[in-house]
Amino acid sequence: MILSTIHDGTEYQIDTSQSVDISIPYNFNGKQPNFYDVEMGKLSPLKTGDNSWSVADGAVCNVPEISMNIHCSGTHTESVGHLLENSGDIGSILKDGILPTVFITVLPDSFQNTHEDYHCTVNGDESVITAASIKLQFEKWKNLHPHALIIRTLPNNDEKQFLRFSEAPPPFFTNEALMYIYGLGIKHLIVDLPSVDRMSDNGILGNHRIFWGDGLNPKCEVDPKSEKTITELAYIPNSVEDGFYFLNIQIPHFVCDAAPSRPLLYKVI
């Protein structure tokens, strides 16, 4: 199906049959990414008395039950409720079906090579994504005023989808990087990392606070009415080129701070 949409007074067309799924397929009982060494997501048949509701066990149909950690074992989209006592309703926040989006690729740098900051102690050899690297790649698209920003980090091999991050600590964003993204007016941020923050930041989640707060202070109170989202643990194939796209973030309507998600990327035709 060919859809036409207008953004900033310009008409664009997309072919809905040509979407690129930039989520990591959730393979229950199989290979999964893992953040903080959580229990892996599992799928098992419903048990009622002596019955196992699995066709493989002789039942007439499969009735699976699942357990999963939304934030730590697969692609997910989270809301400001991630930082609030009232965790909110992520399903009510994503109202726009098609989001004008810029997609860029950046190369992390050693913290010691930057002139940017983070809100807790960082070792000099840790990898970070800087405001400077984002600005360098985003500049050519800035006049398109996207609502969403997708950031792919290098290297980008297939194994990246299934890392155990306690054994392979991921890059994270500097505070200036999130300040820059906030200043762009981005409403939906999609990254291929398990978090926009350092794996341990003394429990502050400062970059999350910048994005959902005042855009400046990593220790600020967040806006409980914010309708911005962050999608983490996406995976963007190397075949996808940087540029301007439209995006559909598909989620189940979980009354929760976050939900598993399936971002679909559409090239402008």
N, C-alpha and C positions, 0 to 999 in steps of 0.2 A: 504494500500500500504506500502511495506517495502522499505525504502530508505537507501542507504549507503552514508556516507560522511566521508571525511578524515580531521582530525584536528591534527595538530602537528605531522604528520606522522603516526597517528593511525587511523584505520578504525573503524567507529561506525555505528550501524544500529538503525533506529527508525521506529516505526509503526505509520503511519500518522492517522490511525483510532483510536488511543488511546491518543489523545491530551487531555490536561487539560486546560480549559479556565480559566485564572486567572484575567479576567476583571470583573467588576461589571456590570451586564446587565443594560442598560440604559432604565429605565421604565418611559417613558414620562407620566406626570400627575400622577405618582405613587411615591413610596418611592425612594429617592435618597440621596446620601451623600451631605453635604452642607458645603462649606468653605466660610467664610466671609458673611454669610447670604444673598447670592445672590438669585435672582429669580430662582425658580425651572424650569427645562426644560419642555417645553410644546409642545404638538402636537394638532393641530386643523385643520379642513377641510378648503380647499381653498374656499373662497367666491367670486363668480362672479355675480354681480347683485343680484337677488333674489335666486340664486342657491347656495346650500351648497354641495360641492363635497365629500359626504360621503354616502356610501351604506345605512347606518342606517337612513339617511335623505331622501332616495329615489333616489339617484344618481346611475348611472350604475357602477361607480367605486370609489374607495377612492383616493383622491389627497390631502395628508396631507401636511401641512406646519409646520415646527418645529422652535423653538427657544431654545437655550441652552447656558450655559456658559461652554466653553470647559475645563477651568482650575479648576473650582470650584464645579462641580456637577457630575463628573463621571470619570472613568478611561481614562487617556489621556497620550499622549506622546508629549514631547516638545523638541524644539531645542534651540540653542544659540540665535535664533531670539527673544526669550522671553525677552532678555535683550538689544536688539538692536533697533535703530530707524527703520531700514529696517527689518521687522519681518521675512523675508525669506520664505522658501518653505520646510516645513517639509516633504512633499511627495517625495522630491528628495533626501532626506538624507538616508532613510532606504533602502539601496541597497542589503544587505545580507538577503536572505530569511530564512536561518537557522543559528542560532547563538549558538556556544558553551557557555554553561551557568552554573554557580554554584548558587545553591539556598541554603540559610541558614536562620535559625531562631534565633533571638536575643531577649533578655529581656532588656527593657529600665531600666535605673537606675536614681536615683535622682541626679541632677546636683551637689549637695553638696557632694556626695559620690565619685565624679570623680576628677581626676587631669588634666582634659582637659578643653578647653576654648571655648568661643563663642564670637562673635564680637560685641555683645551688652549686656546690663545688663540682667541677668537671675536670677530669684528667686531660692533659694537653693532647693526647693521642686519640681521644674519642672522636668519632665521626659525627658531624652535624650538617644540617641543611641551613644555609644562611639566607638572610634577606637579599644579599648581593647576588647570590646565584639564582634566586627566584626572579628578581627584577631583571636580570640579564636576559632570561628566556621569555619573560612575560611582556616586555616592552613592546614587541611587534604586534601584540594582540590587545593592548590596553584600551584602544579606542572602541573596541567592540563591547565593552562594559558587560562582561559575563556575570552571571549569577553564581556560577559554580567554577571551582578550580580543581583540576586533577593534577597531582604531582607524582611522576614516576621517578624513582631513584635508581642510580646505577651503582654496581652492576645489576643486571636484570635477568639472571638465569632461571631456569625452571625450578631449581631446588629452593628458590626463594619462597615458593608457595608453602613449603612444608618444614620450615626451619623451627628448631627448638631454640627460642631466643635467649634462654638462660645460658646456652652454650655458644651462641653467636649474637652478642649484643647488637641491637640495631642502631642505626643513626637516629637522631632526633632533631627537632627544629630549635634554632636559637630563639630567644625572646623577640629579637628584632624581626625575625622571619614572620612570626605570628602578628606582630604589630603591622608589618607591611601588608600582609593578607587582609587584616582587619581594615586597614586604610583603603584598600581597593573596593570595599563594599561587598566582598564575597559572602554569600549566604550559606553555601554548601561546599565544604572542603573534603576532597577525597584523596587519600594517601595510600601508598602501598607498604606502609609500616604498621606495626602493631599499636603505635601511639604517636601522637605529635609531641609528647613529652618524653624525657629521659625515663628509662625503666625504673630508676629510683630517683625521685626528686624531693625526698623528705615528706612525701605525702601531700604535696602542694598542688600538683597538676597545674602549674603556672601557665603553660601555653593554652590549655583549655580555658583557663580563667580570662586570659587576654582575649580570646576569640569570643567567649560568651559574656565578657564583662565590658570594661571601658576602653579596650584596645591598647592599653598602656601598662597596666599594673598586673604582674603575675600573681599578686596576692590579694586582688580585689574581690569584692562580692560580685557574683554574676547576676545577670538580669534574668529573673525567673520566668519572664514572659518571652524570652528570646526564641525565635523560630528557626535559628540557624542549626545546621547539623554538621557533624564530622563523621565521615566514613573511613574506617581503618581496615587494614589487611585486604585491600584490593590487590589485584594483579593485572597489569596492563601488558599484553604481549608486545614483543619487540617489533612486530609487524605494524603496529599502530603508530602513525606519525604524529608529531606535535602539531597542534593547530586548533582551529575553532570547530566545535561540535555542538550537538545537542545531547542531553543526558536525561535518562529516566531512571530514578532510583526506586526499585521495587522492594517493598517490605511487606511482611504480614502485619496486620494491625494488632500489635502487642501494646497493651496498656502497661508500659514499662519505660525505663529511660533509654532503652536501645532495643534493636531487633536485628536478626540476621538479614542481610540485604543482597540484592543482585542489581548492581548498577549496569545499565545498558547504554552503550555509547553509539551515537548515530552521526555519520559523516554527512556534511552538507553536500548536496548534489547540484 
